[in-house]
Amino acid sequence: MTKDERFSRISDLGCIVCKQFYFVKSPCAVHHLVGLDFRCSGKKASWENTIGLCGRHHQYGTKEHPAIHSHPAEFERRYGTQGYLLKLTNELL
């Protein structure tokens, strides 16, 4: 699968959190996984290490509805690790 194909399929799939935990399809943006497990120091993750997240789960969450960037620890506690969400995404793609 090419980068463009992956991003298109992620977009068609929608937010992995909304799909897996709330059983709805939400428009999403491609999120490059963060952390040294997924990238080199100072660089973002490769296109293979990407998942789809809606605005609420990507950047604009609250403590009650955490986003990966605004409340990462709470996000992981509720929805699992980025590795887990990547595995789910890859299985569905």
VONU-437986 format. One record per residue: residue number from 1; x, y, z of N, C-alpha, C in turn. Coordinates in nm, 3 decimals, always signed. Each point is the difference from the previous one (the first is absolute). Layout:
% residues N
<site><i>NUM</i><n_east>X</n_east><n_north>Y</n_north><n_up>Z</n_up><ca_east>X</ca_east><ca_north>Y</ca_north><ca_up>Z</ca_up><c_east>X</c_east><c_north>Y</c_north><c_up>Z</c_up></site>
...
END
This chain:
% residues 93
<site><i>1</i><n_east>+0.085</n_east><n_north>-0.117</n_north><n_up>+0.000</n_up><ca_east>-0.085</ca_east><ca_north>+0.117</ca_north><ca_up>+0.000</ca_up><c_east>+0.090</c_east><c_north>+0.124</c_north><c_up>+0.000</c_up></site>
<site><i>2</i><n_east>-0.035</n_east><n_north>+0.097</n_north><n_up>-0.081</n_up><ca_east>+0.077</ca_east><ca_north>+0.125</ca_north><ca_up>-0.004</ca_up><c_east>-0.049</c_east><c_north>+0.096</c_north><c_up>+0.108</c_up></site>
<site><i>3</i><n_east>+0.075</n_east><n_north>+0.105</n_north><n_up>+0.020</n_up><ca_east>-0.038</ca_east><ca_north>+0.103</ca_north><ca_up>+0.097</ca_up><c_east>-0.137</c_east><c_north>+0.058</c_north><c_up>-0.034</c_up></site>
<site><i>4</i><n_east>-0.021</n_east><n_north>+0.036</n_north><n_up>-0.125</n_up><ca_east>-0.128</ca_east><ca_north>+0.060</ca_north><ca_up>-0.040</ca_up><c_east>-0.116</c_east><c_north>-0.097</c_north><c_up>+0.019</c_up></site>
<site><i>5</i><n_east>+0.023</n_east><n_north>-0.127</n_north><n_up>-0.031</n_up><ca_east>-0.104</ca_east><ca_north>-0.101</ca_north><ca_up>+0.020</ca_up><c_east>-0.033</c_east><c_north>-0.014</c_north><c_up>+0.148</c_up></site>
<site><i>6</i><n_east>+0.104</n_east><n_north>-0.005</n_north><n_up>+0.083</n_up><ca_east>-0.023</ca_east><ca_north>-0.014</ca_north><ca_up>+0.145</ca_up><c_east>-0.081</c_east><c_north>+0.119</c_north><c_up>+0.053</c_up></site>
<site><i>7</i><n_east>+0.042</n_east><n_north>+0.121</n_north><n_up>-0.034</n_up><ca_east>-0.069</ca_east><ca_north>+0.118</ca_north><ca_up>+0.050</ca_up><c_east>-0.145</c_east><c_north>+0.005</c_north><c_up>-0.049</c_up></site>
<site><i>8</i><n_east>-0.023</n_east><n_north>-0.041</n_north><n_up>-0.123</n_up><ca_east>-0.137</ca_east><ca_north>-0.004</ca_north><ca_up>-0.053</ca_up><c_east>-0.085</c_east><c_north>-0.102</c_north><c_up>+0.074</c_up></site>
<site><i>9</i><n_east>+0.057</n_east><n_north>-0.117</n_north><n_up>+0.025</n_up><ca_east>-0.074</ca_east><ca_north>-0.104</ca_north><ca_up>+0.071</ca_up><c_east>-0.025</c_east><c_north>+0.037</c_north><c_up>+0.146</c_up></site>
<site><i>10</i><n_east>+0.096</n_east><n_north>+0.067</n_north><n_up>+0.063</n_up><ca_east>-0.020</ca_east><ca_north>+0.049</ca_north><ca_up>+0.137</ca_up><c_east>-0.113</c_east><c_north>+0.101</c_north><c_up>+0.002</c_up></site>
<site><i>11</i><n_east>-0.001</n_east><n_north>+0.089</n_north><n_up>-0.097</n_up><ca_east>-0.106</ca_east><ca_north>+0.100</ca_north><ca_up>-0.008</ca_up><c_east>-0.137</c_east><c_north>-0.067</c_north><c_up>-0.018</c_up></site>
<site><i>12</i><n_east>-0.007</n_east><n_north>-0.102</n_north><n_up>-0.084</n_up><ca_east>-0.125</ca_east><ca_north>-0.074</ca_north><ca_up>-0.020</ca_up><c_east>-0.042</c_east><c_north>-0.074</c_north><c_up>+0.127</c_up></site>
<site><i>13</i><n_east>+0.096</n_east><n_north>-0.050</n_north><n_up>+0.076</n_up><ca_east>-0.028</ca_east><ca_north>-0.073</ca_north><ca_up>+0.124</ca_up><c_east>-0.055</c_east><c_north>+0.092</c_north><c_up>+0.108</c_up></site>
<site><i>14</i><n_east>+0.054</n_east><n_north>+0.121</n_north><n_up>+0.009</n_up><ca_east>-0.042</ca_east><ca_north>+0.095</ca_north><ca_up>+0.103</ca_up><c_east>+0.081</c_east><c_north>-0.015</c_north><c_up>+0.127</c_up></site>
<site><i>15</i><n_east>-0.039</n_east><n_north>+0.072</n_north><n_up>+0.102</n_up><ca_east>+0.069</ca_east><ca_north>-0.001</ca_north><ca_up>+0.129</ca_up><c_east>-0.004</c_east><c_north>-0.139</c_north><c_up>+0.062</c_up></site>
<site><i>16</i><n_east>+0.115</n_east><n_north>-0.056</n_north><n_up>+0.027</n_up><ca_east>+0.007</ca_east><ca_north>-0.135</ca_north><ca_up>+0.055</ca_up><c_east>-0.060</c_east><c_north>-0.008</c_north><c_up>+0.141</c_up></site>
<site><i>17</i><n_east>+0.013</n_east><n_north>+0.107</n_north><n_up>+0.078</n_up><ca_east>-0.058</ca_east><ca_north>+0.001</ca_north><ca_up>+0.135</ca_up><c_east>-0.152</c_east><c_north>+0.003</c_north><c_up>-0.008</c_up></site>
<site><i>18</i><n_east>-0.054</n_east><n_north>+0.089</n_north><n_up>-0.082</n_up><ca_east>-0.147</ca_east><ca_north>+0.007</ca_north><ca_up>-0.013</ca_up><c_east>-0.056</c_east><c_north>-0.132</c_north><c_up>-0.050</c_up></site>
<site><i>19</i><n_east>+0.069</n_east><n_north>-0.060</n_north><n_up>-0.096</n_up><ca_east>-0.045</ca_east><ca_north>-0.127</ca_north><ca_up>-0.057</ca_up><c_east>+0.005</c_east><c_north>-0.113</c_north><c_up>+0.102</c_up></site>
<site><i>20</i><n_east>+0.111</n_east><n_north>-0.013</n_north><n_up>+0.069</n_up><ca_east>+0.021</ca_east><ca_north>-0.113</ca_north><ca_up>+0.091</ca_up><c_east>-0.077</c_east><c_north>+0.013</c_north><c_up>+0.132</c_up></site>
<site><i>21</i><n_east>-0.010</n_east><n_north>+0.122</n_north><n_up>+0.052</n_up><ca_east>-0.057</ca_east><ca_north>+0.017</ca_north><ca_up>+0.134</ca_up><c_east>-0.141</c_east><c_north>+0.058</c_north><c_up>+0.001</c_up></site>
<site><i>22</i><n_east>-0.037</n_east><n_north>+0.074</n_north><n_up>-0.105</n_up><ca_east>-0.132</ca_east><ca_north>+0.064</ca_north><ca_up>-0.002</ca_up><c_east>-0.086</c_east><c_north>-0.048</c_north><c_up>-0.116</c_up></site>
<site><i>23</i><n_east>+0.055</n_east><n_north>-0.086</n_north><n_up>-0.086</n_up><ca_east>-0.074</ca_east><ca_north>-0.064</ca_north><ca_up>-0.109</ca_up><c_east>-0.061</c_east><c_north>+0.099</c_north><c_up>-0.098</c_up></site>
<site><i>24</i><n_east>+0.073</n_east><n_north>+0.110</n_north><n_up>-0.025</n_up><ca_east>-0.042</ca_east><ca_north>+0.099</ca_north><ca_up>-0.098</ca_up><c_east>+0.116</c_east><c_north>+0.029</c_north><c_up>-0.094</c_up></site>
<site><i>25</i><n_east>-0.034</n_east><n_north>+0.050</n_north><n_up>-0.117</n_up><ca_east>+0.104</ca_east><ca_north>+0.040</ca_north><ca_up>-0.096</ca_up><c_east>+0.012</c_east><c_north>+0.152</c_north><c_up>+0.006</c_up></site>
<site><i>26</i><n_east>+0.121</n_east><n_north>+0.047</n_north><n_up>+0.029</n_up><ca_east>+0.027</ca_east><ca_north>+0.143</ca_north><ca_up>+0.009</ca_up><c_east>+0.109</c_east><c_north>+0.037</c_north><c_up>-0.100</c_up></site>
<site><i>27</i><n_east>-0.015</n_east><n_north>+0.115</n_north><n_up>-0.066</n_up><ca_east>+0.108</ca_east><ca_north>+0.047</ca_north><ca_up>-0.086</ca_up><c_east>+0.129</c_east><c_north>+0.013</c_north><c_up>+0.081</c_up></site>
<site><i>28</i><n_east>+0.112</n_east><n_north>-0.024</n_north><n_up>-0.065</n_up><ca_east>+0.124</ca_east><ca_north>+0.000</ca_north><ca_up>+0.076</ca_up><c_east>+0.114</c_east><c_north>+0.067</c_north><c_up>-0.076</c_up></site>
<site><i>29</i><n_east>+0.104</n_east><n_north>+0.028</n_north><n_up>+0.075</n_up><ca_east>+0.128</ca_east><ca_north>+0.043</ca_north><ca_up>-0.055</ca_up><c_east>+0.098</c_east><c_north>-0.112</c_north><c_up>+0.026</c_up></site>
<site><i>30</i><n_east>+0.104</n_east><n_north>-0.005</n_north><n_up>-0.080</n_up><ca_east>+0.104</ca_east><ca_north>-0.101</ca_north><ca_up>+0.019</ca_up><c_east>+0.091</c_east><c_north>+0.045</c_north><c_up>+0.114</c_up></site>
<site><i>31</i><n_east>+0.015</n_east><n_north>-0.085</n_north><n_up>+0.100</n_up><ca_east>+0.087</ca_east><ca_north>+0.027</ca_north><ca_up>+0.114</ca_up><c_east>+0.125</c_east><c_north>-0.086</c_north><c_up>-0.012</c_up></site>
<site><i>32</i><n_east>+0.117</n_east><n_north>+0.065</n_north><n_up>-0.001</n_up><ca_east>+0.127</ca_east><ca_north>-0.073</ca_north><ca_up>+0.004</ca_up><c_east>+0.028</c_east><c_north>-0.032</c_north><c_up>+0.146</c_up></site>
<site><i>33</i><n_east>+0.022</n_east><n_north>-0.125</n_north><n_up>+0.031</n_up><ca_east>+0.023</ca_east><ca_north>-0.042</ca_north><ca_up>+0.137</ca_up><c_east>+0.120</c_east><c_north>+0.074</c_north><c_up>+0.058</c_up></site>
<site><i>34</i><n_east>-0.007</n_east><n_north>+0.028</n_north><n_up>+0.128</n_up><ca_east>+0.107</ca_east><ca_north>+0.072</ca_north><ca_up>+0.069</ca_up><c_east>+0.072</c_east><c_north>-0.092</c_north><c_up>+0.096</c_up></site>
<site><i>35</i><n_east>+0.124</n_east><n_north>+0.033</n_north><n_up>+0.030</n_up><ca_east>+0.079</ca_east><ca_north>-0.078</ca_north><ca_up>+0.093</ca_up><c_east>+0.113</c_east><c_north>-0.071</c_north><c_up>-0.073</c_up></site>
<site><i>36</i><n_east>+0.102</n_east><n_north>-0.032</n_north><n_up>+0.073</n_up><ca_east>+0.119</ca_east><ca_north>-0.060</ca_north><ca_up>-0.058</ca_up><c_east>-0.023</c_east><c_north>-0.140</c_north><c_up>-0.056</c_up></site>
<site><i>37</i><n_east>-0.108</n_east><n_north>-0.065</n_north><n_up>+0.040</n_up><ca_east>-0.031</ca_east><ca_north>-0.131</ca_north><ca_up>-0.057</ca_up><c_east>-0.036</c_east><c_north>+0.010</c_north><c_up>-0.148</c_up></site>
<site><i>38</i><n_east>-0.043</n_east><n_north>+0.117</n_north><n_up>-0.044</n_up><ca_east>-0.053</ca_east><ca_north>+0.016</ca_north><ca_up>-0.135</ca_up><c_east>+0.080</c_east><c_north>+0.093</c_north><c_up>-0.089</c_up></site>
<site><i>39</i><n_east>+0.101</n_east><n_north>+0.067</n_north><n_up>+0.053</n_up><ca_east>+0.075</ca_east><ca_north>+0.097</ca_north><ca_up>-0.080</ca_up><c_east>+0.140</c_east><c_north>+0.016</c_north><c_up>+0.054</c_up></site>
<site><i>40</i><n_east>+0.082</n_east><n_north>+0.069</n_north><n_up>-0.077</n_up><ca_east>+0.133</ca_east><ca_north>+0.037</ca_north><ca_up>+0.046</ca_up><c_east>-0.011</c_east><c_north>+0.131</c_north><c_up>+0.077</c_up></site>
<site><i>41</i><n_east>+0.094</n_east><n_north>+0.028</n_north><n_up>+0.082</n_up><ca_east>+0.000</ca_east><ca_north>+0.123</ca_north><ca_up>+0.078</ca_up><c_east>-0.011</c_east><c_north>+0.122</c_north><c_up>-0.091</c_up></site>
<site><i>42</i><n_east>-0.095</n_east><n_north>+0.087</n_north><n_up>+0.029</n_up><ca_east>-0.016</ca_east><ca_north>+0.123</ca_north><ca_up>-0.076</ca_up><c_east>-0.076</c_east><c_north>-0.014</c_north><c_up>-0.130</c_up></site>
<site><i>43</i><n_east>-0.050</n_east><n_north>-0.118</n_north><n_up>-0.032</n_up><ca_east>-0.073</ca_east><ca_north>-0.021</ca_north><ca_up>-0.124</ca_up><c_east>-0.135</c_east><c_north>-0.062</c_north><c_up>+0.031</c_up></site>
<site><i>44</i><n_east>-0.098</n_east><n_north>+0.026</n_north><n_up>-0.088</n_up><ca_east>-0.129</ca_east><ca_north>-0.064</ca_north><ca_up>+0.022</ca_up><c_east>+0.002</c_east><c_north>-0.140</c_north><c_up>-0.058</c_up></site>
<site><i>45</i><n_east>-0.096</n_east><n_north>-0.078</n_north><n_up>+0.041</n_up><ca_east>-0.008</ca_east><ca_north>-0.140</ca_north><ca_up>-0.043</ca_up><c_east>-0.018</c_east><c_north>-0.010</c_north><c_up>-0.150</c_up></site>
<site><i>46</i><n_east>+0.043</n_east><n_north>-0.110</n_north><n_up>-0.055</n_up><ca_east>-0.018</ca_east><ca_north>-0.025</ca_north><ca_up>-0.142</ca_up><c_east>-0.148</c_east><c_north>-0.015</c_north><c_up>-0.032</c_up></site>
<site><i>47</i><n_east>-0.032</n_east><n_north>+0.005</n_north><n_up>-0.127</n_up><ca_east>-0.140</ca_east><ca_north>-0.011</ca_north><ca_up>-0.041</ca_up><c_east>-0.059</c_east><c_north>-0.136</c_north><c_up>+0.033</c_up></site>
<site><i>48</i><n_east>+0.084</n_east><n_north>-0.101</n_north><n_up>+0.019</n_up><ca_east>-0.051</ca_east><ca_north>-0.132</ca_north><ca_up>+0.037</ca_up><c_east>-0.052</c_east><c_north>-0.002</c_north><c_up>+0.144</c_up></site>
<site><i>49</i><n_east>+0.049</n_east><n_north>+0.089</n_north><n_up>+0.084</n_up><ca_east>-0.040</ca_east><ca_north>+0.007</ca_north><ca_up>+0.141</ca_up><c_east>-0.101</c_east><c_north>+0.113</c_north><c_up>+0.019</c_up></site>
<site><i>50</i><n_east>-0.115</n_east><n_north>-0.017</n_north><n_up>-0.064</n_up><ca_east>-0.105</ca_east><ca_north>+0.101</ca_north><ca_up>+0.004</ca_up><c_east>-0.135</c_east><c_north>-0.064</c_north><c_up>+0.030</c_up></site>
<site><i>51</i><n_east>-0.085</n_east><n_north>+0.078</n_north><n_up>+0.064</n_up><ca_east>-0.138</ca_east><ca_north>-0.040</ca_north><ca_up>+0.027</ca_up><c_east>-0.089</c_east><c_north>+0.120</c_north><c_up>-0.028</c_up></site>
<site><i>52</i><n_east>-0.128</n_east><n_north>-0.022</n_north><n_up>-0.011</n_up><ca_east>-0.096</ca_east><ca_north>+0.108</ca_north><ca_up>-0.018</ca_up><c_east>-0.061</c_east><c_north>+0.040</c_north><c_up>+0.132</c_up></site>
<site><i>53</i><n_east>-0.001</n_east><n_north>+0.130</n_north><n_up>+0.027</n_up><ca_east>-0.064</ca_east><ca_north>+0.054</ca_north><ca_up>+0.121</ca_up><c_east>-0.082</c_east><c_north>+0.123</c_north><c_up>-0.037</c_up></site>
<site><i>54</i><n_east>-0.119</n_east><n_north>+0.010</n_north><n_up>+0.054</n_up><ca_east>-0.083</ca_east><ca_north>+0.119</ca_north><ca_up>-0.017</ca_up><c_east>+0.060</c_east><c_north>+0.114</c_north><c_up>+0.083</c_up></site>
<site><i>55</i><n_east>-0.050</n_east><n_north>+0.119</n_north><n_up>-0.021</n_up><ca_east>+0.051</ca_east><ca_north>+0.116</ca_north><ca_up>+0.073</ca_up><c_east>-0.006</c_east><c_north>-0.016</c_north><c_up>+0.151</c_up></site>
<site><i>56</i><n_east>-0.108</n_east><n_north>-0.055</n_north><n_up>+0.049</n_up><ca_east>-0.016</ca_east><ca_north>-0.018</ca_north><ca_up>+0.144</ca_up><c_east>+0.104</c_east><c_north>-0.097</c_north><c_up>+0.056</c_up></site>
<site><i>57</i><n_east>+0.030</n_east><n_north>-0.104</n_north><n_up>-0.071</n_up><ca_east>+0.097</ca_east><ca_north>-0.099</ca_north><ca_up>+0.051</ca_up><c_east>+0.144</c_east><c_north>+0.030</c_north><c_up>-0.043</c_up></site>
<site><i>58</i><n_east>+0.017</n_east><n_north>+0.093</n_north><n_up>-0.092</n_up><ca_east>+0.134</ca_east><ca_north>+0.035</ca_north><ca_up>-0.047</ca_up><c_east>+0.056</c_east><c_north>+0.118</c_north><c_up>+0.078</c_up></site>
<site><i>59</i><n_east>-0.071</n_east><n_north>+0.113</n_north><n_up>+0.004</n_up><ca_east>+0.056</ca_east><ca_north>+0.120</ca_north><ca_up>+0.059</ca_up><c_east>-0.092</c_east><c_north>+0.073</c_north><c_up>+0.097</c_up></site>
<site><i>60</i><n_east>-0.130</n_east><n_north>-0.009</n_north><n_up>-0.019</n_up><ca_east>-0.091</ca_east><ca_north>+0.090</ca_north><ca_up>+0.070</ca_up><c_east>-0.080</c_east><c_north>-0.065</c_north><c_up>+0.110</c_up></site>
<site><i>61</i><n_east>+0.054</n_east><n_north>-0.102</n_north><n_up>+0.061</n_up><ca_east>-0.072</ca_east><ca_north>-0.070</ca_north><ca_up>+0.104</ca_up><c_east>+0.001</c_east><c_north>+0.073</c_north><c_up>+0.133</c_up></site>
<site><i>62</i><n_east>-0.074</n_east><n_north>-0.055</n_north><n_up>+0.092</n_up><ca_east>-0.006</ca_east><ca_north>+0.048</ca_north><ca_up>+0.138</ca_up><c_east>+0.037</c_east><c_north>-0.118</c_north><c_up>+0.089</c_up></site>
<site><i>63</i><n_east>+0.008</n_east><n_north>+0.023</n_north><n_up>+0.129</n_up><ca_east>+0.029</ca_east><ca_north>-0.111</ca_north><ca_up>+0.091</ca_up><c_east>-0.108</c_east><c_north>-0.109</c_north><c_up>-0.011</c_up></site>
<site><i>64</i><n_east>-0.126</n_east><n_north>+0.042</n_north><n_up>-0.020</n_up><ca_east>-0.109</ca_east><ca_north>-0.096</ca_north><ca_up>-0.013</ca_up><c_east>+0.004</c_east><c_north>-0.074</c_north><c_up>-0.133</c_up></site>
<site><i>65</i><n_east>+0.047</n_east><n_north>+0.065</n_north><n_up>-0.105</n_up><ca_east>+0.014</ca_east><ca_north>-0.059</ca_north><ca_up>-0.134</ca_up><c_east>+0.140</c_east><c_north>+0.031</c_north><c_up>-0.048</c_up></site>
<site><i>66</i><n_east>+0.101</n_east><n_north>-0.074</n_north><n_up>+0.047</n_up><ca_east>+0.139</ca_east><ca_north>+0.037</ca_north><ca_up>-0.022</ca_up><c_east>+0.047</c_east><c_north>-0.013</c_north><c_up>-0.145</c_up></site>
<site><i>67</i><n_east>+0.090</n_east><n_north>+0.090</n_north><n_up>-0.036</n_up><ca_east>+0.068</ca_east><ca_north>-0.004</ca_north><ca_up>-0.130</ca_up><c_east>+0.144</c_east><c_north>-0.044</c_north><c_up>+0.023</c_up></site>
<site><i>68</i><n_east>+0.057</n_east><n_north>-0.060</n_north><n_up>-0.101</n_up><ca_east>+0.137</ca_east><ca_north>-0.052</ca_north><ca_up>+0.010</ca_up><c_east>+0.101</c_east><c_north>+0.112</c_north><c_up>+0.029</c_up></site>
<site><i>69</i><n_east>-0.022</n_east><n_north>+0.119</n_north><n_up>-0.055</n_up><ca_east>+0.095</ca_east><ca_north>+0.108</ca_north><ca_up>+0.021</ca_up><c_east>-0.027</c_east><c_north>+0.083</c_north><c_up>+0.125</c_up></site>
<site><i>70</i><n_east>-0.126</n_east><n_north>+0.015</n_north><n_up>+0.038</n_up><ca_east>-0.030</ca_east><ca_north>+0.085</ca_north><ca_up>+0.116</ca_up><c_east>+0.000</c_east><c_north>-0.076</c_north><c_up>+0.133</c_up></site>
<site><i>71</i><n_east>-0.035</n_east><n_north>-0.126</n_north><n_up>+0.000</n_up><ca_east>-0.007</ca_east><ca_north>-0.081</ca_north><ca_up>+0.122</ca_up><c_east>+0.052</c_east><c_north>-0.141</c_north><c_up>-0.029</c_up></site>
<site><i>72</i><n_east>+0.127</n_east><n_north>-0.014</n_north><n_up>-0.034</n_up><ca_east>+0.051</ca_east><ca_north>-0.130</ca_north><ca_up>-0.046</ca_up><c_east>-0.013</c_east><c_north>-0.114</c_north><c_up>+0.101</c_up></site>
<site><i>73</i><n_east>+0.023</n_east><n_north>+0.025</n_north><n_up>+0.126</n_up><ca_east>-0.008</ca_east><ca_north>-0.108</ca_north><ca_up>+0.099</ca_up><c_east>-0.144</c_east><c_north>-0.049</c_north><c_up>+0.014</c_up></site>
<site><i>74</i><n_east>-0.094</n_east><n_north>+0.092</n_north><n_up>+0.007</n_up><ca_east>-0.141</ca_east><ca_north>-0.038</ca_north><ca_up>+0.011</ca_up><c_east>-0.048</c_east><c_north>-0.067</c_north><c_up>-0.127</c_up></site>
<site><i>75</i><n_east>+0.045</n_east><n_north>+0.050</n_north><n_up>-0.114</n_up><ca_east>-0.034</ca_east><ca_north>-0.062</ca_north><ca_up>-0.129</ca_up><c_east>+0.043</c_east><c_north>-0.147</c_north><c_up>-0.001</c_up></site>
<site><i>76</i><n_east>+0.123</n_east><n_north>-0.025</n_north><n_up>+0.038</n_up><ca_east>+0.052</ca_east><ca_north>-0.137</ca_north><ca_up>+0.000</ca_up><c_east>-0.072</c_east><c_north>-0.087</c_north><c_up>+0.102</c_up></site>
<site><i>77</i><n_east>-0.031</n_east><n_north>+0.055</n_north><n_up>+0.116</n_up><ca_east>-0.071</ca_east><ca_north>-0.077</ca_north><ca_up>+0.102</ca_up><c_east>-0.136</c_east><c_north>-0.045</c_north><c_up>-0.052</c_up></site>
<site><i>78</i><n_east>-0.069</n_east><n_north>+0.088</n_north><n_up>-0.070</n_up><ca_east>-0.135</ca_east><ca_north>-0.033</ca_north><ca_up>-0.048</ca_up><c_east>-0.002</c_east><c_north>-0.085</c_north><c_up>-0.126</c_up></site>
<site><i>79</i><n_east>+0.089</n_east><n_north>+0.034</n_north><n_up>-0.094</n_up><ca_east>-0.011</ca_east><ca_north>-0.059</ca_north><ca_up>-0.133</ca_up><c_east>+0.113</c_east><c_north>-0.096</c_north><c_up>-0.037</c_up></site>
<site><i>80</i><n_east>+0.101</n_east><n_north>-0.011</n_north><n_up>+0.083</n_up><ca_east>+0.111</ca_east><ca_north>-0.088</ca_north><ca_up>-0.029</ca_up><c_east>+0.118</c_east><c_north>+0.076</c_north><c_up>-0.059</c_up></site>
<site><i>81</i><n_east>+0.107</n_east><n_north>-0.072</n_north><n_up>-0.019</n_up><ca_east>+0.123</ca_east><ca_north>+0.062</ca_north><ca_up>-0.050</ca_up><c_east>-0.014</c_east><c_north>+0.031</c_north><c_up>-0.149</c_up></site>
<site><i>82</i><n_east>+0.091</n_east><n_north>+0.083</n_north><n_up>-0.047</n_up><ca_east>+0.004</ca_east><ca_north>+0.028</ca_north><ca_up>-0.143</ca_up><c_east>+0.030</c_east><c_north>-0.128</c_north><c_up>-0.078</c_up></site>
<site><i>83</i><n_east>+0.085</n_east><n_north>-0.085</n_north><n_up>+0.055</n_up><ca_east>+0.030</ca_east><ca_north>-0.127</ca_north><ca_up>-0.064</ca_up><c_east>-0.125</c_east><c_north>-0.086</c_north><c_up>-0.017</c_up></site>
<site><i>84</i><n_east>-0.084</n_east><n_north>-0.003</n_north><n_up>+0.101</n_up><ca_east>-0.126</ca_east><ca_north>-0.074</ca_north><ca_up>-0.005</ca_up><c_east>-0.091</c_east><c_north>+0.057</c_north><c_up>-0.109</c_up></site>
<site><i>85</i><n_east>-0.012</n_east><n_north>+0.134</n_north><n_up>-0.003</n_up><ca_east>-0.086</ca_east><ca_north>+0.063</ca_north><ca_up>-0.099</ca_up><c_east>+0.055</c_east><c_north>-0.017</c_north><c_up>-0.141</c_up></site>
<site><i>86</i><n_east>+0.133</n_east><n_north>-0.001</n_north><n_up>-0.013</n_up><ca_east>+0.062</ca_east><ca_north>-0.027</ca_north><ca_up>-0.130</ca_up><c_east>-0.032</c_east><c_north>-0.141</c_north><c_up>-0.046</c_up></site>
<site><i>87</i><n_east>+0.007</n_east><n_north>-0.096</n_north><n_up>+0.091</n_up><ca_east>-0.031</ca_east><ca_north>-0.140</ca_north><ca_up>-0.033</ca_up><c_east>-0.146</c_east><c_north>-0.012</c_north><c_up>-0.047</c_up></site>
<site><i>88</i><n_east>-0.093</n_east><n_north>+0.064</n_north><n_up>+0.071</n_up><ca_east>-0.140</ca_east><ca_north>-0.001</ca_north><ca_up>-0.039</ca_up><c_east>-0.019</c_east><c_north>+0.060</c_north><c_up>-0.140</c_up></site>
<site><i>89</i><n_east>+0.065</n_east><n_north>+0.115</n_north><n_up>-0.020</n_up><ca_east>-0.010</ca_east><ca_north>+0.067</ca_north><ca_up>-0.130</ca_up><c_east>+0.050</c_east><c_north>-0.090</c_north><c_up>-0.110</c_up></site>
<site><i>90</i><n_east>+0.117</n_east><n_north>-0.058</n_north><n_up>+0.020</n_up><ca_east>+0.059</ca_east><ca_north>-0.087</ca_north><ca_up>-0.104</ca_up><c_east>-0.088</c_east><c_north>-0.120</c_north><c_up>-0.030</c_up></site>
<site><i>91</i><n_east>-0.063</n_east><n_north>-0.056</n_north><n_up>+0.102</n_up><ca_east>-0.088</ca_east><ca_north>-0.114</ca_north><ca_up>-0.021</ca_up><c_east>-0.123</c_east><c_north>+0.039</c_north><c_up>-0.083</c_up></site>
<site><i>92</i><n_east>-0.052</n_east><n_north>+0.121</n_north><n_up>+0.024</n_up><ca_east>-0.118</ca_east><ca_north>+0.045</ca_north><ca_up>-0.071</ca_up><c_east>+0.032</c_east><c_north>+0.048</c_north><c_up>-0.141</c_up></site>
<site><i>93</i><n_east>+0.121</n_east><n_north>+0.043</n_north><n_up>-0.022</n_up><ca_east>+0.037</ca_east><ca_north>+0.044</ca_north><ca_up>-0.135</ca_up><c_east>+0.018</c_east><c_north>-0.121</c_north><c_up>-0.091</c_up></site>
END
